């Protein structure tokens, strides 16, 4: 269906269901997007999700949805931090908002986007990969073990996204057969699921309090993902599923009890100044603060969130409240000097406010966890190399064998290349040795490696071991591994 005809059709037959206005005159700093639409449960999330997928940053927002009508105002900037002035992009935003508001079928929406726009990536192919999801208790080196297991099963990882938080792991992966690059049949898929579940449960503690966590260690096919994976969905579809998986393993409860050093994560000290003490006022500024108050005269519960601002923050909070089965009636979102302030007037889906302290505490913990999941302490490694089966396993093995654990991963395939991004931390809780990373960058041969320090690295006047050497002796520990890896890639 041609876009112009579609928009004409939508406004002709649904004149009172949706109106989208894009204003570049009211503000000198950002574009103001206004949406008036008949409301439905989850529509706010769909709109925020669509804006996030278009790489727009939401600076401010005002939401009101009384009497079955939704009125949204968003102050947005593009990915470069500028106002949205490209008319093609403006037209696309208007069309996308209409699609969301009139409740168009998601599969039809995805196909329409693929045919009519170049702003969202289309990845359709004759042999779409198979999607699997994993959830369970995390441990240092687990992502490396999962990568090795898939390589041993002759499975190619086409794309994967993994989050680790509070010693829990959630992962969504798109896999194909090594020899045919085709989807995997049901019998083999069952074998893969059983094998990966065994890996997840390998060192699960048998303490009495860990029975629930043991039952949550599992691998499933699709289970809530778009019917054809990200190929007909979007990145926020995957991220929403990761949020749901983390919620299902109760990462908001904090790290589970554990009996061995290999089964628990050390507490990071990356943000604590030299000397181990932090000013109370500074700590309060850094921490996420969530509060819930009652508005008895209107029957609302008022949720307020204040934390350091970042991209996708509104998506994470709205996604969590929606998945917890709460309805957002009014909202105000603002940011000032790098800090975000959000206020939501909510009720349960049955129309009642939060009426117990236990329920309020759960919502607070779930929102704090949702905000923290995306914030990674450590070093970001970006690697690009000619793709091959086993490449992911080799790279993660080198990291694991040298004391670095992957706490977040984004794996993608672009043509013949694998494009991987890892957030890594030291398994023992110490700072990541930057000399280790620099040497790794110099010696990895055919692999293009870029390093980004996501959190401050503490400089010490004397090294922890007191002998004037860094904690890793790069030449002694890493050289043989990297040379072997480079050799394998060169002949692979």
C-alpha positions as CSV (number, residue, x, y, z in Angstrom):
1,X,0.0,0.0,0.0
2,X,1.4,3.4,-1.0
3,X,2.2,5.5,2.0
4,X,0.3,8.6,0.8
5,X,-2.8,6.6,0.2
6,X,-2.4,4.9,3.5
7,X,-2.3,8.2,5.4
8,X,-5.3,9.5,3.4
9,X,-7.2,6.4,4.2
10,X,-6.3,6.6,7.9
11,X,-7.4,10.2,8.3
12,X,-10.5,9.8,6.2
13,X,-11.8,6.7,8.0
14,X,-10.3,7.5,11.4
15,X,-10.5,11.3,11.6
16,X,-11.1,11.3,15.3
17,X,-8.8,8.5,16.3
18,X,-5.4,10.1,15.6
19,X,-3.8,13.4,14.9
20,X,0.0,13.9,14.8
21,X,1.6,17.3,14.8
22,X,5.4,18.0,14.4
23,X,6.4,21.4,15.5
24,X,9.9,22.9,14.9
25,X,8.9,26.5,15.7
26,X,7.9,26.4,19.4
27,X,11.4,25.4,20.7
28,X,14.9,26.5,19.6
29,X,16.5,23.3,20.9
30,X,14.3,20.4,20.0
31,X,11.3,19.2,17.9
32,X,7.9,19.1,19.6
33,X,5.8,16.0,18.6
34,X,2.1,16.1,19.6
35,X,-0.2,13.1,19.4
36,X,-3.9,13.1,20.0
37,X,-5.5,9.7,19.8
38,X,-8.1,7.3,21.1
39,X,-6.4,5.4,23.9
40,X,-5.8,1.7,24.4
41,X,-3.8,-0.3,26.9
42,X,-0.1,-0.3,25.9
43,X,-0.4,2.5,23.3
44,X,2.0,4.8,25.2
45,X,4.6,2.1,25.3
46,X,4.1,1.5,21.5
47,X,4.6,5.2,20.8
48,X,7.7,5.5,23.0
49,X,9.1,2.2,21.5
50,X,8.6,3.6,18.0
51,X,10.4,6.9,18.8
52,X,13.2,4.9,20.4
53,X,13.6,2.7,17.3
54,X,13.8,5.8,15.2
55,X,16.9,6.8,17.3
56,X,15.1,9.8,18.7
57,X,16.1,11.1,22.2
58,X,13.1,12.1,24.4
59,X,14.1,15.1,26.5
60,X,10.7,16.0,27.8
61,X,7.3,14.5,27.7
62,X,3.8,15.3,29.0
63,X,1.1,12.5,28.9
64,X,-2.6,12.6,29.7
65,X,-5.1,9.9,29.0
66,X,-8.4,10.6,30.8
67,X,-11.8,9.6,29.3
68,X,-10.3,7.2,26.8
69,X,-8.3,9.8,24.9
70,X,-4.5,9.9,24.9
71,X,-2.7,13.3,24.5
72,X,1.1,13.0,24.2
73,X,3.7,15.7,23.9
74,X,7.3,14.8,23.3
75,X,10.3,17.0,23.0
76,X,12.8,15.1,20.9
77,X,16.2,15.3,19.2
78,X,17.7,13.1,16.5
79,X,20.7,10.8,17.0
80,X,23.1,13.7,16.5
81,X,21.5,15.9,19.1
82,X,19.8,18.2,16.7
83,X,16.2,19.1,15.8
84,X,14.5,16.9,13.3
85,X,14.4,18.9,10.2
86,X,14.7,16.4,7.4
87,X,11.3,16.3,5.7
88,X,11.6,12.7,4.8
89,X,12.2,11.8,8.5
90,X,9.3,14.0,9.6
91,X,7.0,12.3,7.1
92,X,8.2,8.9,8.4
93,X,7.5,9.9,12.0
94,X,4.0,11.0,11.2
95,X,3.3,7.8,9.4
96,X,4.7,5.6,12.1
97,X,2.7,7.4,14.8
98,X,-0.5,6.9,12.8
99,X,0.3,3.2,12.4
100,X,0.7,2.9,16.2
101,X,-2.4,4.9,17.1
102,X,-4.9,3.1,14.8
103,X,-3.6,-0.3,15.9
104,X,-2.3,-1.6,12.6
105,X,-1.3,-5.2,12.5
106,X,2.3,-5.5,13.5
107,X,3.3,-7.9,10.7
108,X,1.7,-5.5,8.2
109,X,3.5,-2.6,9.8
110,X,6.9,-4.4,9.6
111,X,6.4,-5.2,5.9
112,X,5.3,-1.6,5.2
113,X,8.4,-0.2,6.9
114,X,10.6,-2.6,4.9
115,X,9.1,-1.5,1.6
116,X,8.8,2.2,2.2
117,X,11.6,3.4,4.3
118,X,15.3,3.3,4.6
119,X,15.4,4.7,8.1
120,X,14.8,1.3,9.9
121,X,17.0,-1.6,8.8
122,X,15.3,-4.5,7.0
123,X,16.9,-7.9,7.4
124,X,14.6,-10.3,5.6
125,X,16.2,-13.2,3.9
126,X,15.2,-16.5,2.3
127,X,16.6,-18.4,5.3
128,X,15.6,-16.6,8.4
129,X,17.5,-17.8,11.5
130,X,15.9,-19.5,14.5
131,X,15.4,-17.4,17.7
132,X,16.1,-18.8,21.1
133,X,16.1,-17.2,24.5
134,X,18.0,-18.0,27.7
135,X,17.5,-17.0,31.3
136,X,19.0,-18.0,34.6
137,X,21.6,-17.5,37.2
138,X,24.8,-15.8,35.9
139,X,28.3,-16.6,36.8
140,X,31.7,-15.3,35.5
141,X,32.5,-16.8,32.2
142,X,29.0,-18.1,31.5
143,X,28.6,-16.3,28.2
144,X,31.9,-17.8,27.0
145,X,30.6,-21.3,28.0
146,X,27.4,-20.7,26.0
147,X,29.4,-19.6,23.0
148,X,31.6,-22.6,23.2
149,X,28.6,-25.0,23.5
150,X,27.0,-23.5,20.3
151,X,30.3,-23.8,18.5
152,X,30.6,-27.5,19.5
153,X,27.1,-28.1,18.2
154,X,28.1,-26.5,14.9
155,X,25.7,-23.7,15.3
156,X,26.3,-20.3,13.8
157,X,25.3,-17.2,15.9
158,X,23.9,-14.7,13.5
159,X,22.9,-12.2,16.1
160,X,22.7,-12.2,19.9
161,X,22.0,-9.8,22.8
162,X,22.8,-10.6,26.4
163,X,22.3,-8.7,29.6
164,X,23.7,-9.5,33.0
165,X,22.4,-7.9,36.2
166,X,22.5,-8.9,39.9
167,X,24.0,-12.3,39.0
168,X,21.2,-13.1,36.5
169,X,21.5,-13.6,32.8
170,X,19.1,-13.0,29.9
171,X,20.0,-13.7,26.3
172,X,18.2,-13.6,23.0
173,X,20.1,-15.3,20.1
174,X,19.4,-15.9,16.5
175,X,21.1,-19.1,15.3
176,X,21.4,-21.1,12.1
177,X,22.9,-24.3,11.0
178,X,26.6,-24.1,10.3
179,X,26.6,-26.1,7.0
180,X,23.4,-24.7,5.4
181,X,22.9,-21.4,7.2
182,X,19.2,-22.4,7.3
183,X,16.7,-22.6,10.2
184,X,17.2,-25.5,12.6
185,X,14.7,-28.4,12.6
186,X,12.6,-29.1,15.7
187,X,14.5,-32.3,16.7
188,X,17.9,-30.6,16.6
189,X,16.5,-27.6,18.3
190,X,15.4,-29.7,21.2
191,X,18.9,-31.1,21.5
192,X,20.4,-27.6,21.5
193,X,18.0,-26.4,24.2
194,X,18.8,-29.4,26.4
195,X,22.5,-28.9,26.0
196,X,22.4,-25.1,26.8
197,X,20.1,-25.7,29.8
198,X,22.7,-28.1,31.1
199,X,25.4,-25.4,30.7
200,X,23.2,-22.9,32.5
201,X,22.6,-25.2,35.4
202,X,26.1,-26.5,35.6
203,X,27.1,-24.8,38.9
204,X,23.7,-23.8,40.3
205,X,23.9,-23.8,44.1
206,X,21.9,-26.4,46.0
207,X,21.1,-24.1,48.9
208,X,17.5,-24.2,50.1
209,X,16.9,-20.6,49.0
210,X,18.1,-21.3,45.5
211,X,15.4,-23.7,44.4
212,X,13.4,-21.0,42.6
213,X,16.5,-19.8,40.7
214,X,17.3,-23.4,39.6
215,X,13.8,-23.8,38.1
216,X,14.3,-20.6,36.2
217,X,17.4,-21.8,34.4
218,X,16.1,-22.6,31.0
219,X,16.4,-22.2,27.2
220,X,13.3,-21.8,25.0
221,X,12.5,-21.3,21.3
222,X,10.8,-18.0,20.5
223,X,8.6,-17.7,23.7
224,X,7.4,-14.2,23.3
225,X,9.6,-12.9,20.5
226,X,8.1,-11.7,17.2
227,X,7.1,-14.7,15.1
228,X,10.1,-14.2,12.8
229,X,12.5,-12.8,15.3
230,X,14.1,-9.4,14.9
231,X,14.0,-9.9,11.2
232,X,10.3,-8.7,11.2
233,X,10.6,-6.9,14.6
234,X,12.8,-4.1,15.9
235,X,15.6,-3.8,18.4
236,X,13.2,-2.6,21.1
237,X,11.2,-5.8,20.6
238,X,14.3,-7.7,21.7
239,X,15.1,-5.3,24.5
240,X,11.5,-5.5,25.9
241,X,11.9,-9.3,25.9
242,X,15.2,-9.0,27.7
243,X,13.5,-6.9,30.3
244,X,10.7,-9.5,30.7
245,X,13.3,-12.3,31.0
246,X,15.2,-10.4,33.7
247,X,11.9,-9.8,35.5
248,X,11.0,-13.5,35.4
249,X,14.3,-14.5,37.1
250,X,13.7,-11.8,39.7
251,X,16.9,-9.8,39.2
252,X,15.2,-7.0,41.2
253,X,15.7,-9.1,44.3
254,X,19.5,-8.7,44.2
255,X,22.1,-11.4,43.7
256,X,21.0,-14.8,44.8
257,X,22.7,-16.6,47.7
258,X,25.7,-18.7,46.6
259,X,28.2,-21.0,48.2
260,X,31.2,-20.7,46.0
261,X,33.4,-17.9,44.7
262,X,32.8,-18.9,41.1
263,X,29.0,-18.5,41.4
264,X,28.8,-14.9,42.5
265,X,29.8,-11.6,41.2
266,X,32.1,-9.3,43.1
267,X,30.8,-5.9,43.9
268,X,32.3,-3.4,41.5
269,X,34.3,-0.5,42.9
270,X,34.7,1.4,39.7
271,X,32.7,4.4,40.8
272,X,34.2,4.7,44.3
273,X,37.0,7.3,44.6
274,X,40.5,6.4,45.7
275,X,40.4,5.7,49.4
276,X,37.2,3.8,49.3
277,X,34.9,6.6,50.6
278,X,32.2,8.5,48.7
279,X,30.5,11.7,49.8
280,X,26.9,11.0,50.8
281,X,25.6,13.9,48.7
282,X,27.5,12.6,45.6
283,X,26.3,9.1,46.2
284,X,22.7,10.2,46.3
285,X,23.1,12.1,43.0
286,X,24.4,9.0,41.3
287,X,21.8,6.5,42.7
288,X,18.5,5.9,41.1
289,X,15.7,7.0,43.4
290,X,12.2,5.7,43.0
291,X,9.3,6.7,45.3
292,X,5.6,5.9,45.3
293,X,3.0,8.1,46.9
294,X,-0.8,8.0,47.0
295,X,-3.2,10.4,45.4
296,X,-6.3,9.3,47.3
297,X,-8.7,12.0,46.0
298,X,-8.1,10.8,42.4
299,X,-7.4,7.2,43.1
300,X,-3.9,7.2,41.6
301,X,-0.5,6.0,42.8
302,X,2.2,8.5,41.9
303,X,5.5,7.0,40.9
304,X,8.5,9.4,40.8
305,X,11.9,8.4,39.3
306,X,15.1,10.5,39.5
307,X,18.4,9.3,38.2
308,X,21.2,10.1,35.8
309,X,19.7,10.8,32.4
310,X,20.5,8.5,29.5
311,X,19.0,7.4,26.2
312,X,16.1,4.9,26.3
313,X,15.4,5.7,29.9
314,X,11.7,6.5,29.3
315,X,11.4,3.3,27.2
316,X,12.8,1.2,30.1
317,X,10.5,2.7,32.7
318,X,7.3,2.7,30.6
319,X,8.1,-0.9,29.5
320,X,8.4,-2.1,33.1
321,X,5.2,-0.4,34.3
322,X,3.3,-1.8,31.3
323,X,4.7,-5.4,31.8
324,X,3.8,-5.2,35.5
325,X,0.2,-4.6,34.3
326,X,-0.1,-1.0,35.4
327,X,-1.9,1.7,33.3
328,X,-0.2,5.1,33.0
329,X,-2.9,7.9,33.0
330,X,-0.7,10.9,33.3
331,X,3.0,11.4,33.1
332,X,5.7,14.2,33.1
333,X,9.3,13.6,32.0
334,X,12.0,16.1,32.2
335,X,15.8,16.3,32.4
336,X,18.2,19.0,33.7
337,X,22.0,19.0,33.7
338,X,22.3,15.3,32.9
339,X,19.7,14.1,35.4
340,X,16.2,12.8,34.6
341,X,13.0,13.4,36.6
342,X,9.9,11.3,35.8
343,X,6.5,11.2,37.3
344,X,3.8,8.7,36.5
345,X,0.2,8.6,37.7
346,X,-0.8,4.9,37.6
347,X,-3.4,2.4,38.5
348,X,-3.5,-1.4,38.3
349,X,-5.1,-2.8,35.2
350,X,-8.2,-3.5,37.3
351,X,-8.5,0.2,38.0
352,X,-7.2,0.2,41.6
353,X,-4.3,2.0,43.0
354,X,-1.4,0.3,44.7
355,X,-2.8,-0.4,48.2
356,X,-0.1,-2.4,50.1
357,X,3.4,-1.5,51.1
358,X,4.6,-4.9,49.7
359,X,3.2,-4.0,46.2
360,X,4.8,-0.6,46.3
361,X,8.1,-2.1,47.3
362,X,8.0,-4.5,44.4
363,X,7.3,-1.8,41.9
364,X,10.1,0.3,43.3
365,X,12.6,-2.6,43.1
366,X,11.5,-3.6,39.5
367,X,11.9,0.0,38.3
368,X,15.3,0.3,39.9
369,X,16.4,-2.9,38.3
370,X,15.1,-1.9,34.9
371,X,17.1,1.3,35.0
372,X,20.3,-0.4,36.2
373,X,20.3,-3.2,33.7
374,X,21.3,-1.1,30.8
375,X,24.1,0.7,32.7
376,X,27.3,-1.3,32.4
377,X,30.4,-0.7,34.6
378,X,33.5,-1.7,32.8
379,X,35.2,-1.6,29.4
380,X,33.4,-1.7,26.1
381,X,35.2,-3.7,23.4
382,X,34.0,-3.3,19.8
383,X,35.4,-6.0,17.5
384,X,34.9,-6.5,13.7
385,X,36.3,-9.5,11.8
386,X,35.4,-11.9,9.0
387,X,32.7,-14.1,10.4
388,X,33.1,-17.8,10.9
389,X,31.7,-20.5,13.2
390,X,33.6,-20.5,16.4
391,X,34.8,-16.9,16.2
392,X,32.5,-15.8,19.1
393,X,33.7,-18.8,21.2
394,X,37.4,-18.0,20.5
395,X,37.1,-14.3,21.5
396,X,35.1,-14.9,24.7
397,X,37.5,-17.7,25.7
398,X,40.5,-15.4,25.5
399,X,38.6,-12.9,27.7
400,X,37.6,-15.5,30.2
401,X,41.0,-17.2,30.4
402,X,42.5,-13.8,31.3
403,X,40.1,-13.0,34.1
404,X,37.6,-10.8,32.1
405,X,33.9,-11.6,32.2
406,X,31.3,-10.4,29.7
407,X,28.5,-8.6,31.5
408,X,26.7,-7.4,28.3
409,X,27.0,-8.4,24.7
410,X,25.6,-7.3,21.3
411,X,26.5,-9.6,18.5
412,X,25.6,-8.8,14.9
413,X,26.4,-9.9,11.3
414,X,26.9,-7.4,8.5
415,X,27.5,-9.1,5.2
416,X,30.6,-11.3,5.7
417,X,31.7,-9.6,8.9
418,X,30.9,-10.2,12.5
419,X,30.4,-7.0,14.5
420,X,30.6,-7.6,18.2
421,X,30.4,-5.3,21.2
422,X,31.2,-6.6,24.7
423,X,31.2,-4.9,28.1
424,X,33.8,-6.7,30.2
425,X,34.7,-6.6,33.9
426,X,37.4,-8.1,36.0
427,X,36.1,-11.4,37.6
428,X,37.8,-10.6,40.9
429,X,36.3,-7.1,41.2
430,X,39.5,-5.2,40.4
431,X,39.8,-2.6,37.8
432,X,40.3,-3.8,34.2
433,X,44.0,-3.3,33.3
434,X,44.0,-0.9,30.3
435,X,47.5,-2.2,29.2
436,X,45.9,-5.6,28.8
437,X,43.3,-4.1,26.5
438,X,45.9,-2.0,24.5
439,X,48.1,-5.0,23.9
440,X,45.1,-7.0,22.9
441,X,44.3,-4.3,20.4
442,X,47.8,-4.3,18.9
443,X,48.2,-8.1,18.6
444,X,44.8,-9.3,17.4
445,X,45.8,-9.2,13.8
446,X,42.8,-9.4,11.4
447,X,40.4,-8.3,14.1
448,X,39.6,-4.6,14.2
449,X,39.3,-3.7,17.9
450,X,38.0,-0.4,19.4
451,X,38.1,0.2,23.2
452,X,35.8,2.6,25.1
453,X,36.0,3.1,28.8
454,X,32.4,3.3,30.0
455,X,33.4,4.0,33.7
456,X,36.3,5.8,35.2
457,X,39.4,3.7,35.7
458,X,40.9,4.4,39.1
459,X,44.6,5.3,38.9
460,X,46.6,4.1,41.9
461,X,49.9,5.5,43.0
462,X,51.1,1.9,43.6
463,X,49.8,-1.3,42.0
464,X,47.8,-3.7,44.1
465,X,50.4,-6.4,44.1
466,X,53.1,-3.9,45.3
467,X,55.8,-5.1,42.9
468,X,55.6,-2.3,40.3
469,X,54.0,-4.6,37.7
470,X,50.4,-4.5,36.5
471,X,48.1,-7.2,37.8
472,X,48.2,-8.9,34.3
473,X,51.5,-9.6,32.7
474,X,50.2,-9.1,29.2
475,X,53.2,-10.5,27.4
476,X,53.3,-13.7,29.5
477,X,49.6,-14.4,29.8
478,X,47.9,-13.2,26.6
479,X,50.5,-13.4,23.8
480,X,50.1,-17.2,23.2
481,X,46.3,-17.0,23.2
482,X,46.1,-14.0,20.8
483,X,48.6,-15.4,18.4
484,X,46.8,-18.7,18.3
485,X,43.5,-16.9,17.8
486,X,44.9,-14.7,15.0
487,X,46.4,-17.8,13.3
488,X,43.1,-19.6,13.4
489,X,41.2,-16.6,12.0
490,X,43.8,-16.2,9.2
491,X,43.4,-19.8,8.0
492,X,39.6,-20.1,8.9
